[in-house]
Amino acid sequence: MADKLAEIPFSVLDLAPIVQGGSAADSFNRSVSLAKHAEQLGYKRIWYAEHHNMENIASSATVLLISHVAAHTKTIRVGSGGIMLPNHAPLIVAEQFGTLETLYPGRIDLGLGRAPGTDQLTSRALRRYMHSVDQFPSDVQELRDYLAIQDGRMPVKAVPGIGTQVPIWLLGSSTFSAQLAASLGLPFAFASHFAPTYLHEALRLYREQFIPSAQLEKPYVMACVNVMAAETTTEAERLATSFYQMARGIVTNERRPLQPPVDSMEGIWDEMEKAAVMQMMRYSFIGSAHEVHAGLENFVQQTGVDEIMASSHIYDNKDRLRSYSLLAPMFKGV
Protein backbone atom coordinates (compact mmCIF):
# COMPACT_ATOMS: atom_id res chain seq x y z
CA MET A 1 0.00 0.00 0.00
CA ALA A 2 1.43 3.38 -1.02
CA ASP A 3 2.05 5.95 1.68
CA LYS A 4 -0.59 8.48 0.62
CA LEU A 5 0.00 10.47 3.80
CA ALA A 6 3.44 11.56 2.60
CA GLU A 7 1.93 13.00 -0.58
CA ILE A 8 -0.34 15.62 0.99
CA PRO A 9 0.22 18.78 3.07
CA PHE A 10 -0.82 19.13 6.69
CA SER A 11 -2.21 22.20 8.42
CA VAL A 12 -3.22 23.27 11.93
CA LEU A 13 -6.52 24.28 13.51
CA ASP A 14 -5.90 26.31 16.66
CA LEU A 15 -9.03 27.10 18.68
CA ALA A 16 -6.92 29.34 20.94
CA PRO A 17 -8.02 27.41 24.04
CA ILE A 18 -8.00 29.07 27.43
CA VAL A 19 -6.55 26.54 29.86
CA GLN A 20 -7.43 26.09 33.52
CA GLY A 21 -5.43 28.66 35.47
CA GLY A 22 -4.59 30.63 32.34
CA SER A 23 -5.94 33.75 30.63
CA ALA A 24 -6.84 34.93 27.15
CA ALA A 25 -3.46 36.66 26.99
CA ASP A 26 -1.77 33.34 27.72
CA SER A 27 -3.85 31.76 24.96
CA PHE A 28 -2.68 34.31 22.42
CA ASN A 29 0.94 33.76 23.41
CA ARG A 30 0.42 30.01 22.96
CA SER A 31 -1.11 30.63 19.53
CA VAL A 32 1.88 32.65 18.36
CA SER A 33 4.23 29.98 19.72
CA LEU A 34 2.34 27.23 17.89
CA ALA A 35 2.19 29.18 14.62
CA LYS A 36 5.94 29.81 14.64
CA HIS A 37 6.55 26.14 15.45
CA ALA A 38 4.21 24.95 12.70
CA GLU A 39 5.83 27.29 10.19
CA GLN A 40 9.29 25.94 11.03
CA LEU A 41 8.05 22.34 10.68
CA GLY A 42 6.54 22.94 7.23
CA TYR A 43 2.80 23.00 7.96
CA LYS A 44 0.92 24.72 5.15
CA ARG A 45 -1.61 26.86 7.04
CA ILE A 46 -2.96 27.62 10.48
CA TRP A 47 -6.59 28.59 11.00
CA TYR A 48 -8.62 30.12 13.83
CA ALA A 49 -12.34 29.65 14.43
CA GLU A 50 -15.00 32.18 15.37
CA HIS A 51 -16.69 31.23 18.65
CA HIS A 52 -18.59 33.47 21.06
CA ASN A 53 -19.59 33.36 24.72
CA MET A 54 -17.29 30.42 25.42
CA GLU A 55 -14.98 30.76 28.41
CA ASN A 56 -12.63 28.10 27.02
CA ILE A 57 -11.99 29.64 23.56
CA ALA A 58 -10.31 33.01 22.99
CA SER A 59 -10.71 33.38 19.21
CA SER A 60 -13.96 35.39 19.17
CA ALA A 61 -12.31 38.35 17.41
CA THR A 62 -10.95 36.02 14.74
CA VAL A 63 -9.73 38.69 12.32
CA LEU A 64 -7.62 40.37 15.01
CA LEU A 65 -6.06 37.07 16.02
CA ILE A 66 -5.25 36.23 12.40
CA SER A 67 -3.52 39.59 11.99
CA HIS A 68 -1.60 39.16 15.26
CA VAL A 69 -0.31 35.72 14.26
CA ALA A 70 0.47 36.75 10.68
CA ALA A 71 2.57 39.62 12.05
CA HIS A 72 4.64 37.16 14.09
CA THR A 73 5.22 34.67 11.23
CA LYS A 74 6.67 34.90 7.74
CA THR A 75 5.51 32.17 5.38
CA ILE A 76 2.72 30.01 6.82
CA ARG A 77 -0.78 30.78 5.51
CA VAL A 78 -3.06 32.18 8.21
CA GLY A 79 -6.84 32.17 8.02
CA SER A 80 -10.27 31.50 9.40
CA GLY A 81 -11.74 28.12 10.05
CA GLY A 82 -14.03 29.84 9.94
CA ILE A 83 -15.75 33.19 9.91
CA MET A 84 -19.44 32.54 10.62
CA LEU A 85 -20.83 34.61 7.78
CA PRO A 86 -24.44 34.99 9.04
CA ASN A 87 -22.98 36.98 11.97
CA HIS A 88 -21.53 39.61 9.62
CA ALA A 89 -22.31 41.80 6.64
CA PRO A 90 -20.41 40.46 3.61
CA LEU A 91 -18.99 43.92 2.92
CA ILE A 92 -17.39 44.09 6.38
CA VAL A 93 -15.81 40.67 5.93
CA ALA A 94 -14.51 41.70 2.50
CA GLU A 95 -12.95 44.86 3.91
CA GLN A 96 -11.40 43.00 6.84
CA PHE A 97 -9.89 40.23 4.75
CA GLY A 98 -8.94 42.65 2.00
CA THR A 99 -6.99 44.53 4.65
CA LEU A 100 -5.35 41.31 5.87
CA GLU A 101 -4.40 40.31 2.32
CA THR A 102 -2.96 43.79 1.72
CA LEU A 103 -0.88 43.58 4.90
CA TYR A 104 0.21 39.95 4.39
CA PRO A 105 -0.02 39.30 0.63
CA GLY A 106 -0.39 35.70 -0.49
CA ARG A 107 -0.81 34.34 3.04
CA ILE A 108 -4.48 34.79 3.95
CA ASP A 109 -7.32 32.23 3.72
CA LEU A 110 -11.01 33.02 4.21
CA GLY A 111 -12.91 29.98 5.45
CA LEU A 112 -16.67 30.54 5.82
CA GLY A 113 -19.26 28.74 7.91
CA ARG A 114 -23.03 29.17 8.13
CA ALA A 115 -23.49 28.25 11.81
CA PRO A 116 -23.50 30.98 14.48
CA GLY A 117 -20.57 29.54 16.42
CA THR A 118 -22.41 30.03 19.70
CA ASP A 119 -25.66 29.51 21.60
CA GLN A 120 -29.03 30.89 20.52
CA LEU A 121 -29.08 33.78 23.00
CA THR A 122 -25.64 34.99 21.91
CA SER A 123 -26.60 34.42 18.30
CA ARG A 124 -29.49 36.85 18.68
CA ALA A 125 -27.15 39.41 20.23
CA LEU A 126 -24.72 39.01 17.32
CA ARG A 127 -27.33 39.07 14.59
CA ARG A 128 -29.54 41.86 15.89
CA TYR A 129 -29.63 43.51 12.48
CA MET A 130 -28.24 40.70 10.35
CA HIS A 131 -29.70 38.45 7.67
CA SER A 132 -31.02 34.96 8.23
CA VAL A 133 -28.74 31.93 7.95
CA ASP A 134 -30.91 30.95 4.96
CA GLN A 135 -29.24 33.73 2.97
CA PHE A 136 -25.84 32.09 3.31
CA PRO A 137 -25.47 31.15 -0.41
CA SER A 138 -26.28 34.67 -1.60
CA ASP A 139 -24.05 36.19 1.09
CA VAL A 140 -21.14 34.00 -0.06
CA GLN A 141 -21.62 35.18 -3.63
CA GLU A 142 -21.85 38.82 -2.53
CA LEU A 143 -18.63 38.47 -0.56
CA ARG A 144 -16.97 36.79 -3.51
CA ASP A 145 -17.97 39.68 -5.76
CA TYR A 146 -16.48 42.25 -3.37
CA LEU A 147 -13.09 40.48 -3.46
CA ALA A 148 -13.05 39.92 -7.22
CA ILE A 149 -11.43 42.04 -9.90
CA GLN A 150 -14.33 44.39 -10.63
CA ASP A 151 -15.33 46.05 -13.87
CA GLY A 152 -16.46 49.29 -12.24
CA ARG A 153 -20.19 48.59 -12.39
CA MET A 154 -20.61 47.62 -8.72
CA PRO A 155 -21.97 50.63 -6.84
CA VAL A 156 -20.46 49.48 -3.51
CA LYS A 157 -16.78 48.59 -3.30
CA ALA A 158 -14.71 46.94 -0.58
CA VAL A 159 -11.65 49.10 0.00
CA PRO A 160 -9.28 47.38 0.67
CA GLY A 161 -10.68 44.24 -0.85
CA ILE A 162 -11.29 44.90 -4.53
CA GLY A 163 -9.20 42.61 -6.65
CA THR A 164 -7.44 40.91 -3.73
CA GLN A 165 -9.11 37.61 -4.64
CA VAL A 166 -8.56 36.21 -1.14
CA PRO A 167 -9.06 32.42 -1.44
CA ILE A 168 -12.50 31.49 -0.12
CA TRP A 169 -13.19 28.09 1.42
CA LEU A 170 -16.53 26.70 2.48
CA LEU A 171 -16.59 24.78 5.76
CA GLY A 172 -19.20 22.27 6.77
CA SER A 173 -20.29 19.29 8.83
CA SER A 174 -23.13 18.18 6.54
CA THR A 175 -23.91 17.86 2.85
CA PHE A 176 -25.29 21.40 2.44
CA SER A 177 -21.99 23.28 2.31
CA ALA A 178 -20.41 20.43 0.33
CA GLN A 179 -22.93 20.90 -2.46
CA LEU A 180 -22.71 24.69 -2.30
CA ALA A 181 -18.91 24.55 -2.50
CA ALA A 182 -19.22 22.24 -5.51
CA SER A 183 -21.66 24.54 -7.32
CA LEU A 184 -19.43 27.59 -6.73
CA GLY A 185 -16.16 25.81 -7.55
CA LEU A 186 -14.66 26.44 -4.12
CA PRO A 187 -12.39 24.29 -1.93
CA PHE A 188 -14.23 22.46 0.85
CA ALA A 189 -13.16 21.71 4.43
CA PHE A 190 -15.11 19.17 6.47
CA ALA A 191 -15.34 19.35 10.26
CA SER A 192 -14.75 15.67 10.91
CA HIS A 193 -12.97 16.54 14.18
CA PHE A 194 -16.34 16.99 15.90
CA ALA A 195 -19.08 16.05 13.39
CA PRO A 196 -18.07 12.83 11.61
CA THR A 197 -21.48 11.50 10.56
CA TYR A 198 -21.75 12.89 7.02
CA LEU A 199 -18.07 12.96 6.09
CA HIS A 200 -18.09 10.37 3.32
CA GLU A 201 -21.44 11.44 1.85
CA ALA A 202 -20.38 15.09 1.83
CA LEU A 203 -17.11 14.29 0.08
CA ARG A 204 -18.90 12.14 -2.51
CA LEU A 205 -21.42 14.86 -3.35
CA TYR A 206 -18.77 17.55 -3.48
CA ARG A 207 -16.64 15.61 -5.95
CA GLU A 208 -19.56 14.46 -8.11
CA GLN A 209 -21.16 17.90 -8.38
CA PHE A 210 -18.03 20.08 -8.61
CA ILE A 211 -18.07 22.81 -11.26
CA PRO A 212 -14.68 24.39 -12.08
CA SER A 213 -14.28 28.09 -11.32
CA ALA A 214 -11.70 30.83 -11.75
CA GLN A 215 -10.44 30.00 -8.25
CA LEU A 216 -10.31 26.21 -8.57
CA GLU A 217 -10.10 23.87 -11.57
CA LYS A 218 -10.80 20.60 -9.74
CA PRO A 219 -12.18 19.53 -6.35
CA TYR A 220 -9.97 20.14 -3.33
CA VAL A 221 -10.93 18.68 0.05
CA MET A 222 -9.43 19.21 3.46
CA ALA A 223 -10.60 17.26 6.50
CA CYS A 224 -9.96 18.32 10.08
CA VAL A 225 -9.16 15.59 12.61
CA ASN A 226 -8.01 15.44 16.22
CA VAL A 227 -4.41 14.41 16.77
CA MET A 228 -2.59 13.85 20.05
CA ALA A 229 0.80 12.24 19.67
CA ALA A 230 3.41 11.53 22.33
CA GLU A 231 6.50 9.40 22.86
CA THR A 232 4.40 6.50 24.14
CA THR A 233 0.83 5.30 23.86
CA THR A 234 0.35 5.66 27.60
CA GLU A 235 1.49 9.29 27.61
CA ALA A 236 -0.66 10.18 24.59
CA GLU A 237 -3.73 8.63 26.21
CA ARG A 238 -3.07 10.62 29.37
CA LEU A 239 -2.70 13.88 27.42
CA ALA A 240 -5.97 13.06 25.63
CA THR A 241 -7.93 13.21 28.89
CA SER A 242 -7.89 17.02 28.62
CA PHE A 243 -9.51 16.61 25.22
CA TYR A 244 -12.05 14.13 26.61
CA GLN A 245 -13.00 16.53 29.40
CA MET A 246 -13.49 19.32 26.86
CA ALA A 247 -15.62 17.05 24.64
CA ARG A 248 -17.69 15.95 27.64
CA GLY A 249 -18.37 19.64 28.32
CA ILE A 250 -19.80 19.97 24.80
CA VAL A 251 -22.06 16.97 25.38
CA THR A 252 -23.27 18.15 28.79
CA ASN A 253 -23.16 21.90 28.03
CA GLU A 254 -20.78 22.38 30.95
CA ARG A 255 -18.09 24.49 29.31
CA ARG A 256 -14.91 25.09 31.27
CA PRO A 257 -11.35 26.13 30.45
CA LEU A 258 -9.24 23.26 29.12
CA GLN A 259 -8.50 21.02 32.08
CA PRO A 260 -5.17 19.41 33.03
CA PRO A 261 -4.80 15.74 32.09
CA VAL A 262 -5.80 13.09 34.60
CA ASP A 263 -4.72 9.51 35.10
CA SER A 264 -8.23 8.20 34.47
CA MET A 265 -11.61 9.47 33.29
CA GLU A 266 -13.35 7.18 35.78
CA GLY A 267 -15.72 9.25 37.86
CA ILE A 268 -15.55 12.18 35.42
CA TRP A 269 -17.86 10.82 32.73
CA ASP A 270 -20.57 8.19 32.81
CA GLU A 271 -21.08 5.53 30.15
CA MET A 272 -23.59 7.56 28.13
CA GLU A 273 -21.34 10.61 28.11
CA LYS A 274 -18.36 8.47 27.11
CA ALA A 275 -20.29 6.91 24.24
CA ALA A 276 -21.42 10.35 23.01
CA VAL A 277 -17.88 11.70 23.15
CA MET A 278 -16.44 8.71 21.30
CA GLN A 279 -19.07 9.02 18.58
CA MET A 280 -18.56 12.76 18.16
CA MET A 281 -14.77 12.47 18.22
CA ARG A 282 -14.58 9.37 16.01
CA TYR A 283 -11.79 10.77 13.88
CA SER A 284 -9.26 11.21 16.66
CA PHE A 285 -5.77 9.78 16.36
CA ILE A 286 -4.12 9.30 19.72
CA GLY A 287 -0.92 7.40 20.47
CA SER A 288 2.72 7.09 19.55
CA ALA A 289 4.00 8.49 16.26
CA HIS A 290 3.78 5.03 14.71
CA GLU A 291 0.16 4.54 15.83
CA VAL A 292 -0.91 8.00 14.68
CA HIS A 293 0.77 7.47 11.32
CA ALA A 294 -1.06 4.18 10.79
CA GLY A 295 -4.42 5.70 11.73
CA LEU A 296 -3.99 8.76 9.53
CA GLU A 297 -2.75 6.68 6.61
CA ASN A 298 -5.90 4.59 6.80
CA PHE A 299 -8.03 7.75 7.00
CA VAL A 300 -6.41 9.22 3.89
CA GLN A 301 -6.75 5.94 1.99
CA GLN A 302 -10.49 5.82 2.84
CA THR A 303 -11.33 9.45 2.13
CA GLY A 304 -8.86 10.50 -0.55
CA VAL A 305 -8.59 13.97 1.02
CA ASP A 306 -6.12 16.44 -0.46
CA GLU A 307 -5.05 17.92 2.86
CA ILE A 308 -5.26 17.15 6.58
CA MET A 309 -5.86 19.80 9.23
CA ALA A 310 -4.91 18.66 12.72
CA SER A 311 -6.39 19.97 15.94
CA SER A 312 -4.65 19.10 19.21
CA HIS A 313 -6.42 19.88 22.48
CA ILE A 314 -3.46 19.42 24.80
CA TYR A 315 -3.18 21.25 28.11
CA ASP A 316 0.54 21.94 28.33
CA ASN A 317 1.94 23.95 25.43
CA LYS A 318 5.24 22.03 25.42
CA ASP A 319 3.30 18.80 24.96
CA ARG A 320 1.17 20.38 22.24
CA LEU A 321 4.25 21.55 20.33
CA ARG A 322 5.80 18.10 20.72
CA SER A 323 2.69 16.48 19.28
CA TYR A 324 2.96 18.59 16.13
CA SER A 325 6.68 17.81 15.94
CA LEU A 326 5.96 14.07 15.97
CA LEU A 327 3.34 14.56 13.26
CA ALA A 328 5.53 16.62 10.93
CA PRO A 329 7.69 13.84 9.44
CA MET A 330 4.55 12.07 8.19
CA PHE A 331 3.46 14.65 5.62
CA LYS A 332 4.56 16.54 2.56
CA GLY A 333 6.08 19.86 3.62
CA VAL A 334 5.40 23.04 1.67
Order of alpha helices (4+ residues) and beta strands (2+ residues): beta-alpha-beta-alpha-beta-alpha-beta-alpha-alpha-beta-alpha-beta-alpha-beta-alpha-alpha-beta-alpha-beta-alpha
